[in-house]
């Protein structure tokens, strides 16, 4: 999981948490502890290394 910025076209950048699955970034649902939705094209991680949430990796 990582914190970062999603830049999409002319829209304002959005800060969010995302998880990398199979080499692609997805929005992260903390309650479900899982990625969801479509691939986040344009996501750039602000985190220099992955954030470990032990229970998030089952």
Secondary structure, DSSP 4 states (H G I P E B T S, - for coil): -EEEEE--TTSPPEEEEEEEETTEEEEEETTTTEEESS--TTEEE--SSPPP-GGG--
